[in-house]
Amino acid sequence: MKRILIVEDEAKLARLISRILGEEGYAAETAGDGRSVSRSPSPGASTS
């Protein structure tokens, strides 16, 4: 299963995107802002 990190400050939108991606077979993780991601990156994550 492919993993996707969603960085979105609007919680409702992040949940919606996560649910849609989950239905498509992705394991989605969410973060509220870029700072929290830069403090604790996921293993194997790439940023662009």
Secondary structure, 3 states (H helix, E strand, C coil): CCEEEEECCCHHHHHHHHHHHHHCCCEEEEECCHHHHHHCCCCCCCCC
